[in-house]
């Protein structure tokens, strides 16, 4: 009983802290005007980095040598290329891109495509290689 009470007292503050780190994807907005692509870091630690990315036209074919990337499409639709395959994608789609895999997207919607990208491990932007 005493252990349960102590654990309860220790965990109660975590309930309030967790409310501060949870937000709606709709509340994540670009912080400036942009021509084609805008990237905003949401969080980062040694295990992973999370970004919101807005795309007006396309992301050129590229790969990340050391990072696996998980992409959730929040808004918009288009054609997502992974290596030599092209997939029609839309809001709600989840794409897993293994490290060292060529990928890119062309936006076909009239509205901006917004994605949430999670890179593992932590991403510093130094291993992006564009295809000629």
N, C-alpha and C positions, 0 to 999 in steps of 0.2 A: 504494500500500500504506500509506504513511504517513498519507494523508488518510483512508483507511478506518479505521485504528486510532484516529485522533483523533475521527472521527465516532462510532465505537463507544463510546469512553470518554465522550463527551458525552451519548449517548442512554441509556446504562445507568441513570443515576439516574432518568430519566423512566419506566422500567419500574416502579420501586419507588413513585414518586409516583402513577402512575396507579392503583395498587392501593388507595390511600387515598381516591380520589375516586369509586370504583365501589362501589355498594351495591345490595342487593336491594330491590326495591319492597316486599317483605314486611317489611323492617326499618324502613320509614318508618311511624311510628305517631303518632296525635294526642298532643299533650303536655298535654291537659286534657279534661275533660268538656265536652260541648256539647249544645245543644238541637236544632239542625237542620243547621247547616253549620259546618265547621271548616276553616280554610285554614292550611297550613304552608309557608313558603317553603323550597325546597330549594336553589336557587341563583339568582344574578342578576348580570348584567353589562349593558353598554350595548346588546347585541344582543338579549337575551331574558331572561325570568324564568321559572323553573320552580317549580310549586307542587304539593303533594299536597292534595287536597280531599276531605273526607268529607261525604256528604250523607245525612241520615236520611229526609227527606220530599221536598223540592223546592228548586230554584233558580228564582226568579221570572224571567220574561222580561226580558231586558236586552240591551244591546249595548255594545261598546267602540268608540268613535269612531276611535281611532288604532291599534288593535292587532288583529293576526291572532292567533287562539287555536287551538291544536292540543290536543285532548283524547284521552287514552287511558283507556278504562274498564278499571280493574284488577279491581274486584269489584262485584257487584250487577248489577241490570238495571232497565230502566224505559223511559220514553218521552222522547225528546229532540226538542225543537222547534227548527227553524231556519226563521225567517220564518213562513210559513203551513203548512209541512210538518212532519209528526210522524213520527219514525222509532223503531221498537223497537230498543233498544240493550242490549248485554250485555257482560260481561267479554271483553276482547280487541278490542272495536271501537275504531276510530280515527276521530275527527271533526275536520274542518278547518273552522273558522269564520272567514270573511273579516272584515276590519274593517267596522264599521258594519252588522253583521248581527244581527238579533234572534235570541236563543237562550235556552233554559232547559231544565230537565229535571224530570221527576216520577219519583221512585223507586217501583218496584212490588215490589221484592224485600223479603223480611222482614229481610234483613241490610242493613247500611249500604252505600251505593254509595261506592266510592273511585275517584277519578280522578287522573291526572297531567295537569296543564295547563301548556302552554308558551305564553307570551305573547311576541309579537315586535312592536316592540322592547321594551326593558326596561319593566316594568310597575310603576307606583307607585300604582295603585288610584284614579286621578283621572279616568278617562274612562268609568266604568261608569254607564250611564243606564238606569234601570228604566222599563218600559212601564207606563202607568197601568192 
